[in-house]
């Protein structure tokens, strides 16, 4: 990392903006990969804030670089959802994640930059204009938007955005169901599980998305089964499914390229959920 920062400093002195953008983008990608492949949660918990500040500085130097904005959004979103317990901090960090994601989306599709302000029927009508070339920015925006909503789960104004975020993920799924190893399927599953059936939740729809996500990632992302147990099996009071899924997560190998951190988190959460199972059911 030190050598990369020295190279960046030299490039800043030379004033070559194209090379700066390339170098900072590569470093941001390397930072994200290093974090995602870490299996010591406490190391990430303590070290990630320094990376957040670093990527902020990169973005300040290249505010129109969509790759950097996407990397920043992912890092802020992952850190706030996984390691921050204070609701106020979670909301602030998820706000930054959403800002970065939306900025990247606006760079890609300036004609749709203000789409989120439309009423839902008009919003939904614009989504078919988004095509395969837009999927990275669209998916990143949808992920950040979902995290923003979850960080404000007691705010009905924020929850009112849920249908729009869900429609974004549905469009991603239509464009490429396997994008990010079925990530859109997982988000659709959780979003259909956030509310009880009496308030619009759709557990049957959630189940089909969970099953599709498991199929698409072939078991490499253990968080899918952990969330399947937490958000579906508990809602329908299916202890057999709940315990089977969690035991499969705990028994699996967490070390997978790009997924080691999330798998380690999934196993930690699975152990907690399994320990609570006798009391919950």
Backbone as CSV, one residue per row, in Angstrom:
resi,resn,N_x,N_y,N_z,CA_x,CA_y,CA_z,C_x,C_y,C_z
1,UNK,0.823,-1.195,0.000,0.000,0.000,0.000,0.863,1.254,0.000
2,UNK,1.975,1.249,0.777,2.858,2.408,0.850,3.421,2.750,-0.526
3,UNK,3.866,1.732,-1.266,4.420,1.975,-2.587,3.365,2.595,-3.495
4,UNK,2.118,2.116,-3.428,1.059,2.671,-4.261,0.808,4.130,-3.937
5,UNK,0.837,4.488,-2.635,0.609,5.871,-2.245,1.741,6.768,-2.716
6,UNK,2.974,6.268,-2.701,4.106,7.043,-3.213,3.925,7.295,-4.705
7,UNK,3.505,6.274,-5.440,3.251,6.437,-6.871,2.177,7.493,-7.103
8,UNK,1.108,7.439,-6.287,0.036,8.422,-6.426,0.546,9.828,-6.188
9,UNK,1.385,10.014,-5.177,1.935,11.328,-4.875,2.763,11.829,-6.049
10,UNK,3.565,10.962,-6.637,4.370,11.354,-7.784,3.489,11.775,-8.956
11,UNK,2.392,11.053,-9.160,1.485,11.390,-10.252,0.791,12.723,-10.010
12,UNK,0.451,13.005,-8.744,-0.152,14.288,-8.415,0.800,15.434,-8.751
13,UNK,2.070,15.234,-8.456,3.068,16.267,-8.740,3.202,16.469,-10.244
14,UNK,3.123,15.377,-11.016,3.281,15.483,-12.458,2.042,16.072,-13.116
15,UNK,0.877,15.998,-12.421,-0.346,16.599,-12.953,-1.014,15.767,-14.025
16,UNK,-0.718,14.485,-14.122,-1.324,13.649,-15.157,-2.638,13.085,-14.636
17,UNK,-3.755,13.756,-14.930,-5.036,13.397,-14.326,-5.527,12.036,-14.782
18,UNK,-5.262,11.667,-16.041,-5.724,10.364,-16.528,-5.064,9.240,-15.755
19,UNK,-3.760,9.363,-15.530,-3.043,8.336,-14.778,-3.471,8.328,-13.322
20,UNK,-3.766,9.497,-12.768,-4.239,9.557,-11.384,-5.531,8.766,-11.245
21,UNK,-6.452,9.012,-12.161,-7.729,8.314,-12.092,-7.539,6.807,-12.194
22,UNK,-6.647,6.373,-13.089,-6.398,4.950,-13.250,-5.754,4.361,-12.000
23,UNK,-4.772,5.053,-11.445,-4.076,4.539,-10.276,-4.982,4.499,-9.055
24,UNK,-5.734,5.562,-8.842,-6.627,5.584,-7.679,-7.731,4.555,-7.821
25,UNK,-8.230,4.364,-9.031,-9.261,3.343,-9.243,-8.721,1.960,-8.911
26,UNK,-7.511,1.672,-9.382,-6.907,0.374,-9.095,-6.677,0.192,-7.595
27,UNK,-6.202,1.242,-6.942,-5.963,1.144,-5.500,-7.268,0.943,-4.752
28,UNK,-8.324,1.660,-5.165,-9.628,1.495,-4.524,-10.135,0.067,-4.697
29,UNK,-9.966,-0.468,-5.910,-10.380,-1.851,-6.157,-9.582,-2.817,-5.280
30,UNK,-8.279,-2.568,-5.160,-7.441,-3.438,-4.342,-7.840,-3.373,-2.870
31,UNK,-8.181,-2.171,-2.396,-8.627,-2.028,-1.007,-9.909,-2.815,-0.773
32,UNK,-10.856,-2.664,-1.691,-12.110,-3.408,-1.563,-11.854,-4.909,-1.544
33,UNK,-11.005,-5.376,-2.460,-10.718,-6.804,-2.530,-10.022,-7.299,-1.262
34,UNK,-9.101,-6.479,-0.735,-8.399,-6.876,0.487,-9.368,-7.031,1.648
35,UNK,-10.329,-6.131,1.727,-11.328,-6.195,2.795,-12.242,-7.402,2.605
36,UNK,-12.695,-7.613,1.383,-13.630,-8.701,1.107,-13.004,-10.074,1.316
37,UNK,-11.677,-10.163,1.230,-10.993,-11.446,1.413,-10.423,-11.619,2.813
38,UNK,-10.813,-10.747,3.741,-10.334,-10.806,5.112,-11.262,-11.693,5.957
39,UNK,-10.673,-12.559,6.791,-11.498,-13.423,7.638,-11.444,-13.034,9.114
40,UNK,-10.733,-11.951,9.432,-10.683,-11.456,10.805,-11.583,-10.228,10.888
41,UNK,-12.766,-10.400,11.448,-13.760,-9.332,11.466,-13.282,-8.113,12.243
42,UNK,-12.532,-8.343,13.315,-12.094,-7.215,14.138,-11.072,-6.363,13.385
43,UNK,-10.233,-6.991,12.580,-9.287,-6.227,11.773,-10.023,-5.279,10.828
44,UNK,-11.064,-5.787,10.210,-11.853,-4.947,9.301,-12.595,-3.863,10.080
45,UNK,-13.161,-4.241,11.208,-13.900,-3.278,12.028,-13.014,-2.085,12.409
46,UNK,-11.785,-2.368,12.799,-10.888,-1.308,13.244,-10.203,-0.584,12.091
47,UNK,-9.940,-1.309,11.006,-9.164,-0.713,9.923,-9.968,-0.021,8.846
48,UNK,-11.216,-0.420,8.648,-12.002,0.108,7.536,-12.214,1.623,7.579
49,UNK,-12.408,2.257,8.759,-12.603,3.718,8.749,-11.487,4.482,8.054
50,UNK,-10.248,4.029,8.176,-9.140,4.702,7.482,-9.317,4.589,5.973
51,UNK,-9.810,3.425,5.514,-10.037,3.250,4.084,-11.179,4.144,3.596
52,UNK,-12.197,4.350,4.441,-13.309,5.226,4.065,-12.802,6.643,3.805
53,UNK,-11.958,7.134,4.700,-11.400,8.474,4.535,-10.526,8.533,3.293
54,UNK,-9.752,7.466,3.056,-8.880,7.425,1.889,-9.683,7.484,0.595
55,UNK,-10.757,6.692,0.522,-11.527,6.688,-0.726,-12.279,7.997,-0.899
56,UNK,-12.655,8.649,0.219,-13.233,9.993,0.120,-12.251,10.946,-0.555
57,UNK,-10.978,10.845,-0.171,-9.975,11.734,-0.753,-9.791,11.455,-2.235
58,UNK,-9.853,10.174,-2.626,-9.751,9.839,-4.043,-10.902,10.469,-4.826
59,UNK,-12.113,10.360,-4.266,-13.292,10.876,-4.961,-13.252,12.405,-5.042
60,UNK,-12.750,13.052,-4.002,-12.610,14.505,-4.061,-11.680,14.921,-5.196
61,UNK,-10.668,14.101,-5.462,-9.735,14.408,-6.535,-10.261,14.058,-7.914
62,UNK,-11.263,13.177,-7.985,-11.828,12.764,-9.275,-13.328,12.535,-9.100
63,UNK,-14.097,13.611,-8.861,-15.517,13.471,-8.524,-16.388,12.922,-9.646
64,UNK,-15.873,12.915,-10.876,-16.648,12.392,-12.004,-16.219,10.990,-12.414
65,UNK,-15.427,10.339,-11.574,-14.967,8.985,-11.874,-15.988,7.991,-11.296
66,UNK,-16.799,7.424,-12.161,-17.877,6.550,-11.692,-17.349,5.280,-11.034
67,UNK,-16.196,4.787,-11.483,-15.621,3.591,-10.864,-15.279,3.852,-9.399
68,UNK,-14.691,5.017,-9.117,-14.369,5.373,-7.738,-15.634,5.563,-6.916
69,UNK,-16.627,6.192,-7.501,-17.891,6.412,-6.796,-18.555,5.077,-6.436
70,UNK,-18.516,4.135,-7.355,-19.095,2.814,-7.094,-18.320,2.103,-5.988
71,UNK,-16.986,2.173,-6.049,-16.170,1.546,-5.007,-16.458,2.176,-3.645
72,UNK,-16.583,3.508,-3.621,-16.885,4.194,-2.372,-18.245,3.824,-1.825
73,UNK,-19.228,3.745,-2.701,-20.570,3.369,-2.271,-20.592,1.975,-1.661
74,UNK,-19.909,1.046,-2.311,-19.881,-0.332,-1.813,-19.196,-0.412,-0.449
75,UNK,-18.082,0.302,-0.306,-17.330,0.242,0.941,-18.115,0.861,2.089
76,UNK,-18.713,2.017,1.863,-19.515,2.655,2.902,-20.737,1.800,3.262
77,UNK,-21.375,1.248,2.251,-22.558,0.437,2.512,-22.239,-0.823,3.293
78,UNK,-21.164,-1.506,2.889,-20.788,-2.746,3.570,-20.379,-2.478,5.012
79,UNK,-19.592,-1.433,5.219,-19.126,-1.139,6.576,-20.283,-0.735,7.481
80,UNK,-21.170,0.129,7.008,-22.266,0.607,7.855,-23.237,-0.512,8.220
81,UNK,-23.495,-1.411,7.285,-24.465,-2.477,7.559,-23.883,-3.596,8.409
82,UNK,-22.566,-3.823,8.301,-21.965,-4.972,8.981,-21.323,-4.631,10.315
83,UNK,-20.817,-3.410,10.479,-19.977,-3.140,11.648,-20.427,-1.960,12.510
84,UNK,-21.471,-1.279,12.128,-21.905,-0.105,12.885,-23.222,-0.408,13.583
85,UNK,-23.228,-0.261,14.901,-24.429,-0.546,15.696,-25.223,0.711,16.035
86,UNK,-24.570,1.856,16.031,-25.241,3.099,16.383,-26.156,3.547,15.236
87,UNK,-27.468,3.687,15.476,-28.407,4.041,14.393,-28.061,5.352,13.692
88,UNK,-27.625,6.337,14.457,-27.280,7.619,13.850,-26.118,7.501,12.882
89,UNK,-25.075,6.769,13.288,-23.929,6.574,12.406,-24.319,5.754,11.178
90,UNK,-25.132,4.743,11.395,-25.563,3.919,10.264,-26.294,4.769,9.235
91,UNK,-27.123,5.669,9.707,-27.860,6.524,8.785,-26.924,7.469,8.033
92,UNK,-25.950,8.026,8.714,-25.014,8.945,8.044,-24.173,8.206,7.005
93,UNK,-23.679,7.039,7.366,-22.837,6.289,6.444,-23.635,5.750,5.262
94,UNK,-24.856,5.308,5.506,-25.694,4.831,4.403,-26.074,5.984,3.476
95,UNK,-26.179,7.188,4.033,-26.436,8.379,3.214,-25.265,8.630,2.263
96,UNK,-24.042,8.501,2.766,-22.859,8.691,1.916,-22.820,7.609,0.829
97,UNK,-23.121,6.373,1.200,-23.157,5.287,0.225,-24.155,5.592,-0.884
98,UNK,-25.327,6.086,-0.515,-26.360,6.394,-1.498,-25.950,7.577,-2.371
99,UNK,-25.345,8.585,-1.778,-24.895,9.739,-2.558,-23.892,9.329,-3.625
100,UNK,-22.929,8.511,-3.236,-21.917,8.069,-4.197,-22.557,7.231,-5.309
101,UNK,-23.446,6.322,-4.931,-24.085,5.459,-5.924,-24.940,6.273,-6.880
102,UNK,-25.679,7.230,-6.344,-26.543,8.046,-7.195,-25.713,8.919,-8.135
103,UNK,-24.595,9.431,-7.642,-23.716,10.232,-8.500,-23.182,9.399,-9.658
104,UNK,-22.799,8.148,-9.381,-22.317,7.264,-10.446,-23.420,6.998,-11.463
105,UNK,-24.640,6.797,-10.969,-25.778,6.567,-11.854,-26.029,7.787,-12.735
106,UNK,-25.928,8.982,-12.150,-26.164,10.216,-12.904,-25.113,10.425,-13.987
107,UNK,-23.876,10.036,-13.696,-22.822,10.137,-14.706,-23.138,9.215,-15.873
108,UNK,-23.624,8.027,-15.572,-23.939,7.049,-16.613,-25.192,7.435,-17.390
109,UNK,-26.233,7.855,-16.660,-27.504,8.193,-17.291,-27.999,9.556,-16.824
110,UNK,-27.374,10.637,-17.308,-27.784,11.976,-16.874,-29.246,12.285,-17.191
111,UNK,-29.790,11.644,-18.214,-31.191,11.875,-18.574,-32.157,11.339,-17.522
112,UNK,-31.679,10.432,-16.661,-32.538,9.836,-15.627,-32.073,10.198,-14.217
113,UNK,-31.249,11.214,-14.102,-30.638,11.543,-12.810,-31.674,11.848,-11.731
114,UNK,-32.799,12.444,-12.110,-33.818,12.847,-11.140,-34.996,11.866,-11.087
115,UNK,-34.795,10.668,-11.602,-35.886,9.707,-11.700,-36.504,9.370,-10.348
116,UNK,-35.689,9.388,-9.280,-36.197,8.994,-7.968,-37.260,9.953,-7.445
117,UNK,-37.344,11.149,-8.017,-38.332,12.137,-7.570,-39.704,11.928,-8.203
118,UNK,-39.772,11.069,-9.208,-41.037,10.814,-9.886,-41.981,9.991,-9.008
119,UNK,-43.265,10.129,-9.248,-44.233,9.241,-8.606,-44.000,7.830,-9.137
120,UNK,-44.415,6.837,-8.335,-44.045,5.466,-8.671,-44.466,5.046,-10.076
121,UNK,-45.694,5.329,-10.553,-46.047,4.880,-11.912,-45.116,5.441,-12.980
122,UNK,-44.745,6.729,-12.846,-43.826,7.326,-13.818,-42.410,6.762,-13.647
123,UNK,-42.012,6.564,-12.402,-40.706,5.965,-12.114,-40.603,4.595,-12.774
124,UNK,-41.590,3.773,-12.549,-41.594,2.411,-13.096,-41.588,2.427,-14.624
125,UNK,-42.282,3.408,-15.210,-42.365,3.480,-16.670,-41.031,3.824,-17.314
126,UNK,-40.135,4.468,-16.564,-38.828,4.847,-17.106,-37.811,3.709,-17.055
127,UNK,-38.028,2.732,-16.208,-37.023,1.684,-16.000,-36.702,0.854,-17.239
128,UNK,-37.682,0.561,-18.123,-37.326,-0.223,-19.314,-36.293,0.445,-20.222
129,UNK,-36.100,1.762,-20.072,-35.085,2.435,-20.893,-33.668,2.110,-20.428
130,UNK,-33.537,1.551,-19.240,-32.231,1.140,-18.723,-31.871,-0.217,-19.318
131,UNK,-30.668,-0.291,-19.893,-30.262,-1.481,-20.619,-29.035,-2.131,-19.977
132,UNK,-28.539,-3.181,-20.602,-27.459,-3.979,-20.017,-26.222,-3.143,-19.701
133,UNK,-25.945,-2.136,-20.512,-24.778,-1.302,-20.268,-24.893,-0.433,-19.036
134,UNK,-26.097,-0.320,-18.482,-26.337,0.501,-17.295,-26.351,-0.317,-16.010
135,UNK,-26.180,-1.615,-16.116,-26.509,-2.494,-14.991,-25.611,-2.284,-13.776
136,UNK,-24.337,-2.008,-13.964,-23.444,-1.846,-12.815,-23.866,-0.655,-11.963
137,UNK,-24.086,0.486,-12.608,-24.509,1.679,-11.878,-25.910,1.498,-11.295
138,UNK,-26.800,0.864,-12.048,-28.163,0.651,-11.571,-28.183,-0.254,-10.347
139,UNK,-27.437,-1.345,-10.406,-27.393,-2.291,-9.287,-26.772,-1.661,-8.043
140,UNK,-25.672,-0.919,-8.239,-25.031,-0.260,-7.103,-25.976,0.726,-6.450
141,UNK,-26.707,1.476,-7.262,-27.696,2.421,-6.740,-28.785,1.682,-5.972
142,UNK,-29.286,0.576,-6.521,-30.327,-0.193,-5.848,-29.864,-0.754,-4.516
143,UNK,-28.623,-1.251,-4.468,-28.076,-1.781,-3.217,-27.969,-0.679,-2.173
144,UNK,-27.416,0.472,-2.573,-27.248,1.580,-1.635,-28.592,2.116,-1.167
145,UNK,-29.547,2.177,-2.072,-30.889,2.667,-1.723,-31.546,1.729,-0.710
146,UNK,-31.405,0.436,-0.927,-31.965,-0.539,0.011,-31.329,-0.396,1.386
147,UNK,-29.989,-0.238,1.425,-29.302,-0.039,2.700,-29.751,1.232,3.393
148,UNK,-29.975,2.280,2.609,-30.460,3.555,3.146,-31.830,3.376,3.791
149,UNK,-32.697,2.627,3.131,-34.044,2.371,3.667,-33.962,1.544,4.944
150,UNK,-33.140,0.492,4.936,-33.011,-0.365,6.109,-32.484,0.401,7.313
151,UNK,-31.613,1.375,7.064,-31.066,2.184,8.160,-32.115,3.121,8.744
152,UNK,-33.260,3.224,8.075,-34.354,4.105,8.508,-35.659,3.322,8.588
153,UNK,-35.571,2.118,9.119,-36.720,1.198,9.115,-37.898,1.687,9.948
154,UNK,-37.674,2.692,10.803,-38.772,3.241,11.594,-39.297,4.552,11.012
155,UNK,-38.833,4.892,9.812,-39.232,6.131,9.152,-40.111,5.781,7.953
156,UNK,-41.398,6.070,8.061,-42.327,5.679,7.008,-42.102,6.447,5.712
157,UNK,-41.498,7.622,5.796,-41.152,8.354,4.576,-40.083,7.584,3.799
158,UNK,-39.093,7.046,4.527,-38.056,6.242,3.878,-38.636,4.929,3.355
159,UNK,-39.478,4.291,4.149,-40.068,3.020,3.737,-40.919,3.184,2.485
160,UNK,-41.463,4.387,2.291,-42.264,4.649,1.100,-41.449,4.517,-0.182
161,UNK,-40.111,4.587,-0.063,-39.240,4.398,-1.231,-39.012,2.929,-1.566
162,UNK,-39.455,2.027,-0.704,-39.175,0.606,-0.903,-39.677,0.083,-2.248
163,UNK,-40.903,0.440,-2.694,-41.342,-0.061,-4.007,-40.429,0.372,-5.148
164,UNK,-39.867,1.585,-5.050,-38.961,2.044,-6.107,-37.656,1.254,-6.084
165,UNK,-37.093,1.063,-4.888,-35.865,0.281,-4.781,-36.094,-1.147,-5.269
166,UNK,-37.264,-1.676,-4.942,-37.594,-3.035,-5.392,-37.703,-3.084,-6.913
167,UNK,-38.292,-2.048,-7.506,-38.425,-1.996,-8.965,-37.066,-1.905,-9.641
168,UNK,-36.127,-1.194,-9.017,-34.761,-1.121,-9.547,-34.136,-2.514,-9.588
169,UNK,-34.273,-3.254,-8.486,-33.693,-4.595,-8.441,-34.408,-5.545,-9.404
170,UNK,-35.692,-5.335,-9.588,-36.420,-6.161,-10.547,-35.901,-5.926,-11.958
171,UNK,-35.587,-4.651,-12.270,-35.035,-4.353,-13.596,-33.652,-4.977,-13.762
172,UNK,-32.834,-4.937,-12.714,-31.526,-5.598,-12.760,-31.703,-7.086,-13.047
173,UNK,-32.662,-7.695,-12.358,-32.915,-9.120,-12.539,-33.364,-9.431,-13.963
174,UNK,-34.169,-8.535,-14.528,-34.623,-8.726,-15.912,-33.462,-8.617,-16.900
175,UNK,-32.553,-7.682,-16.624,-31.419,-7.481,-17.517,-30.403,-8.617,-17.421
176,UNK,-30.160,-9.097,-16.191,-29.190,-10.182,-15.989,-29.448,-10.786,-14.612
177,UNK,-30.195,-11.870,-14.578,-30.574,-12.499,-13.303,-29.354,-12.970,-12.524
178,UNK,-28.254,-13.248,-13.225,-27.060,-13.754,-12.558,-26.058,-12.684,-12.170
179,UNK,-26.400,-11.416,-12.364,-25.459,-10.339,-12.044,-25.075,-10.401,-10.570
180,UNK,-23.782,-10.256,-10.299,-23.262,-10.343,-8.935,-23.710,-11.645,-8.277
181,UNK,-23.645,-12.725,-9.052,-24.027,-14.067,-8.578,-25.442,-14.083,-7.997
182,UNK,-26.342,-13.379,-8.688,-27.737,-13.381,-8.254,-28.026,-12.417,-7.125
183,UNK,-27.199,-11.370,-6.996,-27.385,-10.419,-5.897,-28.738,-9.761,-5.890
184,UNK,-29.263,-9.439,-7.073,-30.582,-8.803,-7.136,-31.653,-9.727,-6.573
185,UNK,-31.500,-11.038,-6.800,-32.475,-11.994,-6.259,-32.483,-11.953,-4.735
186,UNK,-31.288,-11.832,-4.151,-31.203,-11.791,-2.692,-31.865,-10.534,-2.146
187,UNK,-31.614,-9.396,-2.785,-32.231,-8.159,-2.319,-33.738,-8.197,-2.498
188,UNK,-34.210,-8.744,-3.600,-35.654,-8.870,-3.799,-36.271,-9.784,-2.744
189,UNK,-35.549,-10.838,-2.390,-36.040,-11.750,-1.353,-36.203,-11.027,-0.020
190,UNK,-35.166,-10.283,0.372,-35.216,-9.575,1.648,-36.287,-8.487,1.624
191,UNK,-36.365,-7.743,0.524,-37.351,-6.663,0.450,-38.782,-7.179,0.523
192,UNK,-39.012,-8.365,-0.002,-40.354,-8.950,0.094,-40.616,-9.566,1.461
193,UNK,-39.585,-9.568,2.328,-39.729,-10.129,3.671,-39.723,-9.063,4.758
194,UNK,-39.437,-7.814,4.414,-39.268,-6.776,5.432,-40.565,-6.463,6.171
195,UNK,-41.685,-6.581,5.481,-42.973,-6.270,6.090,-43.776,-7.552,6.287
196,UNK,-44.602,-7.632,7.331,-45.477,-8.794,7.503,-46.520,-8.831,6.391
197,UNK,-47.084,-10.010,6.116,-48.078,-10.111,5.045,-49.229,-9.119,5.184
198,UNK,-49.621,-8.811,6.418,-50.733,-7.881,6.642,-50.421,-6.467,6.179
199,UNK,-49.112,-6.174,5.995,-48.708,-4.831,5.578,-48.054,-4.839,4.192
200,UNK,-48.253,-5.910,3.458,-47.747,-5.956,2.092,-46.570,-6.876,1.865
201,UNK,-46.080,-7.530,2.906,-44.992,-8.481,2.736,-45.459,-9.697,1.938
202,UNK,-44.553,-10.297,1.184,-44.905,-11.429,0.331,-43.922,-12.575,0.554
203,UNK,-44.128,-13.361,1.619,-43.175,-14.430,1.935,-43.031,-15.472,0.834
204,UNK,-44.098,-15.777,0.105,-43.996,-16.765,-0.969,-43.102,-16.254,-2.096
205,UNK,-43.233,-14.964,-2.410,-42.381,-14.355,-3.424,-40.935,-14.325,-2.920
206,UNK,-40.773,-13.986,-1.639,-39.440,-13.962,-1.034,-38.779,-15.329,-1.148
207,UNK,-39.521,-16.374,-0.870,-38.961,-17.729,-0.926,-38.445,-18.060,-2.320
208,UNK,-39.212,-17.699,-3.339,-38.773,-18.012,-4.708,-37.492,-17.269,-5.053
209,UNK,-37.347,-16.028,-4.567,-36.124,-15.264,-4.823,-34.943,-15.844,-4.041
210,UNK,-35.187,-16.266,-2.798,-34.115,-16.890,-2.023,-33.620,-18.154,-2.718
211,UNK,-34.532,-18.968,-3.186,-34.150,-20.214,-3.848,-33.367,-19.934,-5.128
212,UNK,-33.785,-18.898,-5.853,-33.078,-18.530,-7.084,-31.669,-18.035,-6.756
213,UNK,-31.540,-17.254,-5.675,-30.228,-16.743,-5.269,-29.296,-17.884,-4.887
214,UNK,-29.812,-18.875,-4.152,-29.002,-20.041,-3.779,-28.524,-20.776,-5.025
215,UNK,-29.430,-20.921,-5.983,-29.091,-21.621,-7.233,-28.018,-20.870,-8.019
216,UNK,-28.161,-19.547,-8.122,-27.254,-18.756,-8.954,-25.849,-18.653,-8.376
217,UNK,-25.735,-18.555,-7.032,-24.382,-18.423,-6.475,-23.782,-19.768,-6.073
218,UNK,-24.554,-20.840,-6.273,-24.064,-22.213,-6.053,-23.476,-22.407,-4.656
219,UNK,-24.052,-21.719,-3.686,-23.652,-21.899,-2.298,-22.395,-21.170,-1.891
220,UNK,-21.802,-20.371,-2.797,-20.547,-19.696,-2.450,-20.761,-18.533,-1.488
221,UNK,-21.906,-17.863,-1.572,-22.228,-16.745,-0.681,-23.098,-17.261,0.458
222,UNK,-22.493,-17.475,1.618,-23.202,-18.080,2.740,-24.257,-17.147,3.337
223,UNK,-24.131,-15.844,3.073,-25.107,-14.911,3.616,-26.504,-15.162,3.053
224,UNK,-26.578,-15.738,1.852,-27.880,-16.023,1.255,-28.686,-16.953,2.154
225,UNK,-28.067,-18.035,2.593,-28.796,-18.993,3.434,-29.061,-18.441,4.836
226,UNK,-28.137,-17.629,5.344,-28.363,-17.013,6.659,-29.573,-16.095,6.611
227,UNK,-29.655,-15.278,5.567,-30.803,-14.374,5.432,-32.078,-15.134,5.095
228,UNK,-31.947,-16.209,4.361,-33.090,-17.080,4.054,-33.714,-17.580,5.360
229,UNK,-32.864,-18.014,6.271,-33.358,-18.484,7.573,-33.958,-17.344,8.386
230,UNK,-33.270,-16.212,8.408,-33.698,-15.084,9.248,-34.965,-14.419,8.730
231,UNK,-35.025,-14.193,7.416,-36.110,-13.386,6.867,-37.277,-14.198,6.318
232,UNK,-37.053,-15.469,6.010,-38.175,-16.272,5.539,-38.584,-17.341,6.538
233,UNK,-37.654,-18.212,6.925,-38.009,-19.335,7.792,-38.617,-18.861,9.111
234,UNK,-38.116,-17.763,9.641,-38.677,-17.253,10.905,-40.062,-16.654,10.696
235,UNK,-40.270,-15.999,9.566,-41.576,-15.384,9.298,-42.669,-16.440,9.201
236,UNK,-42.352,-17.575,8.559,-43.360,-18.625,8.369,-43.270,-19.694,9.460
237,UNK,-42.400,-19.482,10.458,-42.234,-20.395,11.595,-41.902,-21.818,11.148
238,UNK,-40.922,-21.914,10.250,-40.449,-23.213,9.767,-39.103,-23.497,10.427
239,UNK,-39.124,-24.116,11.616,-37.883,-24.351,12.348,-36.987,-25.355,11.645
240,UNK,-37.573,-26.360,11.020,-36.760,-27.367,10.335,-35.919,-26.718,9.232
241,UNK,-36.540,-25.869,8.412,-35.813,-25.170,7.359,-34.791,-24.214,7.968
242,UNK,-35.211,-23.473,8.979,-34.360,-22.507,9.667,-33.069,-23.163,10.159
243,UNK,-33.192,-24.236,10.896,-32.023,-24.884,11.487,-31.159,-25.570,10.429
244,UNK,-31.797,-26.150,9.420,-31.019,-26.810,8.356,-30.163,-25.793,7.611
245,UNK,-30.736,-24.676,7.245,-29.994,-23.654,6.520,-28.811,-23.142,7.341
246,UNK,-29.055,-22.878,8.608,-28.000,-22.327,9.461,-26.894,-23.341,9.710
247,UNK,-27.250,-24.596,9.883,-26.221,-25.632,10.067,-25.379,-25.794,8.804
248,UNK,-25.993,-25.647,7.641,-25.244,-25.716,6.379,-24.250,-24.557,6.277
249,UNK,-24.669,-23.384,6.717,-23.782,-22.215,6.694,-22.586,-22.432,7.613
250,UNK,-22.846,-22.897,8.820,-21.789,-23.091,9.808,-20.792,-24.155,9.349
251,UNK,-21.271,-25.176,8.665,-20.411,-26.283,8.237,-19.615,-25.967,6.965
252,UNK,-19.971,-24.903,6.266,-19.354,-24.600,4.970,-17.978,-23.951,5.133
253,UNK,-17.219,-23.951,4.056,-15.920,-23.278,4.013,-16.139,-21.799,3.713
254,UNK,-15.764,-20.935,4.642,-16.009,-19.496,4.482,-15.062,-18.860,3.472
255,UNK,-13.931,-19.475,3.208,-12.911,-18.848,2.360,-13.241,-19.046,0.878
256,UNK,-13.797,-17.982,0.298,-14.118,-17.948,-1.119,-13.639,-16.614,-1.675
257,UNK,-13.040,-16.586,-2.857,-12.530,-15.330,-3.415,-13.609,-14.243,-3.454
258,UNK,-13.322,-13.117,-2.828,-14.239,-11.997,-2.820,-15.407,-12.126,-1.871
259,UNK,-15.496,-13.256,-1.166,-16.654,-13.502,-0.295,-16.264,-13.919,1.119
260,UNK,-14.982,-13.957,1.407,-14.539,-14.470,2.700,-15.087,-13.633,3.857
261,UNK,-15.050,-12.317,3.733,-15.558,-11.457,4.796,-17.049,-11.671,5.010
262,UNK,-17.812,-11.623,3.943,-19.265,-11.759,4.081,-19.628,-13.150,4.578
263,UNK,-18.857,-14.171,4.184,-19.126,-15.528,4.655,-18.805,-15.673,6.142
264,UNK,-17.736,-15.021,6.580,-17.385,-15.052,8.002,-18.465,-14.361,8.823
265,UNK,-18.967,-13.246,8.317,-20.082,-12.561,8.976,-21.321,-13.452,8.996
266,UNK,-21.578,-14.133,7.875,-22.750,-15.006,7.781,-22.681,-16.128,8.806
267,UNK,-21.501,-16.703,8.982,-21.354,-17.785,9.953,-21.520,-17.276,11.380
268,UNK,-20.999,-16.087,11.649,-21.161,-15.509,12.985,-22.647,-15.273,13.291
269,UNK,-23.366,-14.727,12.323,-24.796,-14.478,12.517,-25.577,-15.788,12.598
270,UNK,-25.167,-16.788,11.800,-25.853,-18.082,11.807,-25.764,-18.741,13.180
271,UNK,-24.618,-18.638,13.813,-24.459,-19.219,15.154,-25.398,-18.543,16.156
272,UNK,-25.539,-17.227,16.045,-26.443,-16.498,16.943,-27.891,-16.916,16.712
273,UNK,-28.285,-16.966,15.451,-29.663,-17.331,15.126,-29.981,-18.758,15.551
274,UNK,-29.031,-19.657,15.364,-29.244,-21.048,15.743,-29.365,-21.201,17.246
275,UNK,-28.561,-20.433,17.990,-28.641,-20.488,19.450,-29.995,-19.976,19.946
276,UNK,-30.611,-19.070,19.222,-31.909,-18.522,19.609,-33.083,-19.378,19.163
277,UNK,-32.802,-20.354,18.318,-33.874,-21.131,17.683,-34.851,-21.766,18.675
278,UNK,-34.377,-22.433,19.757,-35.351,-23.064,20.666,-36.311,-22.069,21.307
279,UNK,-35.811,-20.885,21.604,-36.669,-19.871,22.233,-37.601,-19.203,21.205
280,UNK,-37.103,-19.013,19.980,-37.913,-18.330,18.963,-39.086,-19.192,18.524
281,UNK,-38.817,-20.492,18.328,-39.868,-21.385,17.812,-40.598,-22.093,18.958
